[in-house]
């Protein structure tokens, strides 16, 4: 006789959803009930203070001289005063409120497990180890991680050939990678920043051979989203002997590949400055007033699908979208194989727009969407861009696209960043789940009896190898200046 456990499991999820909603309501109500009218006034003051702080930050970035320093003082002092005021009047209520918020988040995530909201994981394939791997290493990246972790020595012990980019010399990374493939390499790898990773990855995708990421750069966001150990780049070399292969997407801004993102607008213009590398804060404060007000820099127009962004101050085009609605995973990508670009555009009109960006749950100055192609137009022949953190100038218009499944990435089978993907908090779905009294809202897979086998999954179709535009062996991949 078949045993159906879905009814009990769904009942637990339903009560977890009710607990999450109850805890969220209590988290908001506790400070108000504890403080009475004073608590309500404090809440109003808190909202007003946040709006004033956001406006002050805008003034700090767009003004000069004494007005800028006065705005900076407001931006720092108002939040500090609010924290002190709330702590002095609602101390215990705030602690209880924060605890209840934690309970609400945990219960909500538990309730949504198994309801179709879990994030899909990239499929792994077990393949034989490479026979002739070639790794390109930049000893300057990440403050000298190649030397500190003895990456060259370990790679050579594992049978890899290592090409070092010697400091002080100009290297065409793309040409080096293509020469390695012509010499018989069956795997390409890169130890360096994301800009170096992208150049080598594009050659690997062009020839449909695996690519190995070694997290020897300063940040290595690509390695983070692959689940690699960024604190110990030597662990990435385990993929040479005990690895699996993932199929992921690769982004392009014009002919320039990127594994993370390409940015246009204020940031892209700032990183072009020769002074930026030595004085990032000073250079930014000097250039931002003109860039944010529109007096300097190109006037951009971004077209993504059926959406047009006119005169944004900044546009970020990413290889797969970044998380924006989950504060626990902000800035990370749920997937690297969704075959779409993420687009984030910012257009603020003065201090009021800056305050609305912070207080409005759906701010008009912030555009978040996905598209398979994005076109960046400008009122000049060339536009500044930051491609995976590297400064360059690209001919306008810039066509950004994504090559689905173009890149075969070889990673260690055991990776510290790979955990079960938790579902995102969807309060509307939680309300629907909590309101049901029967099993009508249960997902279909929860209704299955354990005596009935699940239908077989359709095998994934292998992606066609990506073919990059042909360039000469000595042709540089594009102007780059390192900002790792």
C-alpha positions in Angstrom: 0.0 0.0 0.0 1.4 3.4 -0.9 2.1 5.8 1.8 1.3 9.5 0.9 3.4 11.8 3.1 2.6 14.9 1.1 -0.4 15.9 3.2 1.6 16.1 6.4 4.5 17.8 4.7 2.2 20.4 3.2 0.5 21.1 6.5 3.9 21.8 8.0 4.7 24.3 5.2 1.3 26.0 5.6 1.8 26.5 9.3 5.4 27.7 8.7 4.0 30.3 6.3 1.5 31.5 8.9 4.2 31.7 11.5 6.4 33.8 9.1 3.6 36.2 8.5 2.7 36.4 12.2 6.3 37.0 13.2 6.6 39.8 10.5 3.5 41.6 11.8 4.7 41.3 15.4 8.1 42.6 14.4 6.5 45.8 13.1 3.9 46.1 15.8 6.2 45.5 18.8 8.0 48.8 18.7 4.8 50.7 18.0 2.9 49.0 20.9 5.8 49.3 23.3 6.3 53.0 22.5 2.7 54.0 22.0 2.3 57.4 20.4 6.0 58.0 21.0 6.8 54.9 19.0 4.6 56.1 16.1 6.3 59.5 16.2 9.7 57.8 16.2 8.8 55.7 13.2 7.8 58.9 11.3 11.1 60.5 12.4 13.0 57.5 11.2 11.4 57.5 7.7 12.0 61.3 7.4 15.6 60.9 8.6 16.3 58.2 6.1 15.0 60.4 3.3 17.1 63.3 4.5 20.2 61.1 4.7 19.7 59.9 1.1 19.3 63.5 -0.1 22.4 64.5 1.8 24.4 61.7 0.1 23.2 63.1 -3.2 24.3 66.6 -2.3 27.7 65.3 -1.1 28.3 63.7 -4.5 27.0 66.6 -6.6 28.1 69.7 -4.8 31.6 71.2 -4.2 33.3 73.2 -1.5 31.7 73.9 2.0 28.3 72.8 0.8 29.6 69.4 0.1 31.2 69.1 3.6 28.0 70.3 5.2 26.0 67.7 3.3 28.4 65.0 4.3 28.1 66.0 7.9 24.3 65.6 7.6 24.6 62.2 5.9 26.7 60.9 8.8 25.1 62.6 11.8 21.4 62.0 11.0 21.6 58.1 10.9 23.8 58.2 14.0 21.3 60.3 15.8 18.4 58.1 14.8 20.2 54.9 16.0 21.0 56.6 19.3 17.4 57.8 19.7 15.8 54.4 18.9 18.3 52.6 21.2 17.6 55.0 24.1 13.8 54.8 23.9 12.9 51.4 22.3 16.0 49.3 23.2 14.3 46.1 24.3 11.5 46.4 21.8 14.1 46.7 19.0 15.8 43.6 20.1 12.6 41.7 20.1 11.6 43.1 16.8 14.9 42.0 15.2 14.5 38.6 16.7 11.0 38.3 15.2 12.3 39.4 11.8 14.8 36.6 12.0 12.1 34.1 12.8 9.9 35.4 9.9 12.8 35.1 7.4 13.7 31.5 8.5 10.0 30.4 8.6 9.3 31.9 5.3 12.2 30.2 3.6 11.2 26.9 5.2 7.6 27.3 4.1 8.6 27.9 0.5 10.8 24.9 0.1 9.3 22.4 -2.3 6.9 25.0 -3.8 8.8 25.5 -7.0 10.7 28.6 -5.8 14.1 26.9 -5.2 16.9 28.2 -7.3 18.0 25.7 -10.0 21.6 24.5 -9.8 23.8 24.3 -12.9 24.1 20.7 -14.1 27.5 19.1 -13.5 29.2 16.5 -15.8 32.0 14.2 -14.9 34.7 14.1 -17.6 38.2 12.7 -17.7 41.0 15.0 -16.5 42.8 17.1 -19.2 46.0 15.8 -20.7 47.6 19.0 -21.8 46.3 21.9 -19.6 47.8 25.3 -20.0 47.4 28.0 -17.3 48.1 31.7 -17.7 49.0 33.4 -14.4 49.3 37.1 -13.6 51.6 37.4 -10.6 50.5 41.0 -9.9 46.9 40.2 -9.3 45.4 40.0 -5.9 48.5 41.5 -4.2 50.7 38.6 -5.4 48.5 35.6 -4.7 50.3 33.6 -7.4 53.5 33.7 -5.4 52.0 33.5 -1.9 50.0 30.4 -2.6 52.8 28.8 -4.9 50.3 28.3 -7.6 52.8 27.8 -10.4 54.6 25.0 -8.5 51.4 23.2 -7.6 50.1 23.5 -11.2 53.3 22.1 -12.7 53.3 19.2 -10.2 49.8 18.4 -11.5 51.0 18.3 -15.1 50.0 21.8 -16.3 52.1 24.1 -18.4 52.2 27.6 -16.8 52.6 30.9 -18.7 53.6 33.8 -16.4 52.7 37.4 -17.3 55.9 39.1 -16.3 55.5 42.5 -14.5 56.4 45.5 -16.6 55.9 43.8 -19.9 52.9 44.2 -22.3 51.1 40.9 -22.9 48.4 40.0 -25.4 46.5 37.5 -23.3 44.2 36.5 -26.1 47.2 35.8 -28.4 48.9 33.7 -25.7 45.8 31.7 -25.2 45.3 31.0 -28.9 48.9 30.0 -29.3 48.5 27.5 -26.4 45.5 26.0 -28.2 47.4 25.8 -31.4 50.1 24.0 -29.6 47.7 21.3 -28.4 46.2 22.5 -25.1 43.0 20.7 -24.2 42.2 23.1 -21.3 42.9 26.8 -20.7 43.0 28.4 -17.3 43.7 31.8 -15.8 44.9 32.9 -12.4 44.2 36.6 -12.2 41.4 39.2 -12.1 38.1 38.9 -13.8 39.3 40.9 -16.8 42.1 38.3 -17.5 39.6 35.5 -16.8 37.2 36.9 -19.5 39.9 37.1 -22.2 41.1 33.5 -21.7 37.5 32.2 -21.3 36.6 33.7 -24.7 39.3 31.7 -26.4 38.3 28.6 -24.6 34.7 29.1 -25.7 35.9 29.8 -29.3 37.6 26.4 -29.4 35.1 24.5 -27.2 37.6 23.4 -24.7 37.3 23.6 -20.8 38.2 26.7 -18.9 39.7 26.6 -15.4 39.1 29.6 -13.0 41.8 30.2 -10.4 40.7 32.8 -7.9 43.9 34.8 -7.7 42.5 38.2 -8.3 41.4 40.9 -5.8 37.6 40.1 -5.8 36.9 37.4 -8.4 33.1 37.7 -8.5 33.0 35.0 -11.2 34.7 32.5 -8.9 32.3 33.5 -6.1 29.2 32.6 -8.2 30.9 29.3 -9.3 31.2 28.4 -5.6 35.0 28.4 -5.6 37.2 29.1 -2.6 38.4 32.7 -3.0 40.4 32.5 0.2 42.6 29.7 -1.1 43.1 29.9 -4.8 45.3 26.7 -4.7 42.2 24.7 -4.0 40.9 25.6 -7.5 43.7 23.5 -9.0 42.0 20.4 -7.6 39.8 20.6 -10.7 42.7 19.2 -12.7 42.5 15.8 -11.0 39.0 15.7 -9.3 36.8 18.0 -11.3 33.4 18.4 -12.9 32.3 20.5 -15.8 29.6 23.2 -16.0 28.1 24.8 -19.0 27.7 28.6 -18.4 26.9 31.7 -20.4 29.4 34.3 -21.6 28.7 37.9 -22.2 30.0 40.3 -24.8 30.1 44.1 -25.0 30.8 44.6 -28.7 33.7 42.2 -29.3 34.9 42.4 -25.6 34.0 39.3 -23.5 32.9 39.6 -19.9 32.2 36.9 -17.3 30.6 39.4 -14.8 29.4 42.7 -16.2 30.0 45.7 -18.4 29.2 49.1 -16.9 28.5 52.4 -18.7 28.0 55.9 -17.4 29.5 57.5 -14.3 31.7 54.7 -13.0 32.9 53.8 -16.4 34.0 57.4 -17.0 35.7 57.7 -13.7 37.9 54.7 -14.1 39.3 56.1 -17.4 41.0 58.9 -15.4 44.8 58.2 -15.0 44.5 59.5 -11.4 41.9 57.0 -10.4 44.3 54.2 -9.7 46.3 56.2 -7.2 43.4 58.2 -5.6 40.1 56.5 -6.2 38.1 58.5 -3.6 39.5 61.9 -4.6 39.1 61.3 -8.3 35.5 60.1 -7.9 34.6 63.2 -5.8 36.2 65.5 -8.3 34.3 64.0 -11.3 31.0 63.0 -9.9 29.3 66.4 -9.8 29.7 66.9 -13.5 28.8 63.3 -14.4 25.7 63.0 -12.2 24.3 66.4 -13.2 24.8 65.6 -16.9 27.2 68.5 -17.6 30.0 66.0 -18.4 30.2 62.6 -20.1 28.1 61.2 -22.9 24.3 61.2 -22.9 23.4 57.6 -23.0 20.3 55.7 -24.2 20.0 52.1 -23.4 17.6 49.8 -25.3 16.8 46.4 -23.8 13.9 44.4 -25.3 10.9 46.8 -25.4 12.3 49.1 -22.7 14.2 52.3 -23.4 16.3 54.1 -20.7 16.9 57.7 -21.6 19.8 59.6 -20.1 20.6 57.2 -17.2 23.6 58.2 -15.0 24.7 54.5 -14.9 23.9 51.3 -16.7 25.1 47.9 -15.6 24.8 44.9 -18.0 25.6 41.6 -16.4 26.2 38.1 -17.6 23.0 36.7 -16.0 21.1 38.9 -13.6 22.2 39.8 -10.1 20.0 39.3 -7.1 18.4 42.6 -6.1 15.4 41.6 -3.9 17.2 39.4 -1.4 19.4 41.3 1.1 21.1 38.1 2.1 22.4 37.4 -1.4 22.6 40.9 -2.8 25.1 41.2 -5.6 25.3 37.5 -6.3 23.9 35.6 -9.3 21.5 32.8 -8.7 22.5 31.1 -12.0 25.1 31.4 -14.7 23.2 29.6 -17.4 19.8 31.4 -17.7 20.8 32.7 -21.2 19.8 36.3 -20.4 21.6 39.5 -19.5 20.7 41.4 -16.4 20.2 45.1 -16.8 20.3 47.7 -14.0 19.8 51.3 -14.9 19.9 54.3 -12.5 18.5 57.7 -13.4 18.1 60.2 -10.5 16.8 63.7 -10.8 18.1 65.6 -7.8 17.9 64.9 -4.1 14.2 64.0 -4.2 15.0 61.2 -6.6 17.8 59.9 -4.3 15.4 59.9 -1.3 12.7 58.1 -3.4 15.3 55.5 -4.4 15.7 54.6 -0.7 12.1 55.0 0.6 10.0 53.9 -2.4 9.6 50.1 -2.7 9.3 50.5 -6.5 11.4 53.6 -7.3 11.0 55.2 -10.7 14.7 56.0 -10.9 15.7 52.4 -10.8 15.2 50.0 -13.7 15.8 46.3 -13.3 15.1 43.8 -16.1 16.5 41.0 -18.2 17.1 40.8 -22.0 19.0 38.7 -24.5 20.5 41.9 -26.1 21.1 45.4 -24.9 22.2 48.3 -27.1 24.0 51.3 -25.5 23.8 54.4 -27.6 25.6 57.7 -27.0 25.7 61.2 -28.4 29.3 60.7 -29.5 31.3 58.2 -31.6 32.8 56.3 -28.6 31.7 55.6 -25.1 33.6 54.7 -21.9 33.0 51.3 -20.5 34.2 49.2 -17.5 34.3 45.6 -18.7 34.9 43.3 -15.7 36.6 46.2 -14.0 38.9 47.0 -16.9 38.7 50.5 -18.4 38.2 50.8 -22.1 36.6 52.9 -24.8 34.2 51.2 -27.2 32.8 52.4 -30.5 29.1 53.5 -30.1 26.6 52.1 -30.3 27.7 49.1 -28.1 25.7 45.9 -28.7 25.8 43.7 -25.6 24.8 40.1 -26.1 25.0 36.8 -24.4 26.3 33.5 -25.7 24.2 30.8 -24.0 26.1 27.8 -22.8 29.2 28.9 -24.7 31.7 28.3 -21.9 32.7 24.9 -20.5 34.0 25.6 -17.0 36.0 22.9 -15.1 35.7 23.3 -11.3 36.6 21.1 -8.3 34.0 18.5 -7.4 34.0 19.8 -3.8 33.5 23.5 -3.6 32.8 25.4 -0.4 30.4 27.9 -2.0 28.0 25.3 -3.4 25.1 24.8 -1.0 21.5 24.0 -1.4 19.9 27.0 -3.1 17.4 28.5 -0.7 14.2 29.9 -2.1 13.8 33.7 -2.2 11.3 35.3 0.1 8.0 35.9 -1.8 5.5 37.4 0.7 2.7 37.2 -1.8 3.2 33.5 -2.2 3.5 33.1 1.6 0.1 34.9 2.0 -1.5 32.5 -0.5 0.1 29.5 1.2 -1.0 30.6 4.7 -4.6 31.3 3.6 -5.4 27.9 2.2 -7.4 25.5 4.4 -7.0 22.4 2.2 -4.5 21.1 -0.2 -5.7 23.0 -3.3 -2.7 25.3 -3.4 -0.1 22.5 -2.8 2.3 22.1 -5.7 1.7 19.1 -7.9 4.8 17.3 -6.9 3.7 17.4 -3.2 0.6 15.4 -4.1 2.6 12.5 -5.5 2.5 9.2 -3.6 5.8 7.6 -3.0 4.5 4.5 -4.8 4.3 6.5 -8.0 7.7 7.1 -9.7 8.4 10.6 -10.9 8.5 11.0 -14.7 12.0 10.9 -16.2 13.6 14.3 -16.8 14.4 15.3 -20.4 18.1 15.3 -20.8 19.7 18.7 -21.4 20.8 19.4 -24.9 24.5 20.3 -25.2 25.1 23.8 -26.3 26.7 24.5 -29.6 30.3 25.6 -29.4 30.6 29.4 -29.5 32.7 30.8 -32.4 34.3 34.2 -31.8 35.0 36.7 -34.6 38.3 35.9 -36.2 41.2 38.2 -35.4 44.9 38.0 -36.2 47.3 36.3 -33.9 49.0 39.6 -33.0 45.9 41.7 -32.9 45.3 43.0 -29.3 42.0 42.2 -27.7 41.3 45.8 -26.9 42.7 48.6 -24.7 42.9 47.6 -21.1 44.4 49.1 -18.0 44.4 47.0 -14.9 42.4 48.2 -11.9 42.5 44.9 -9.8 
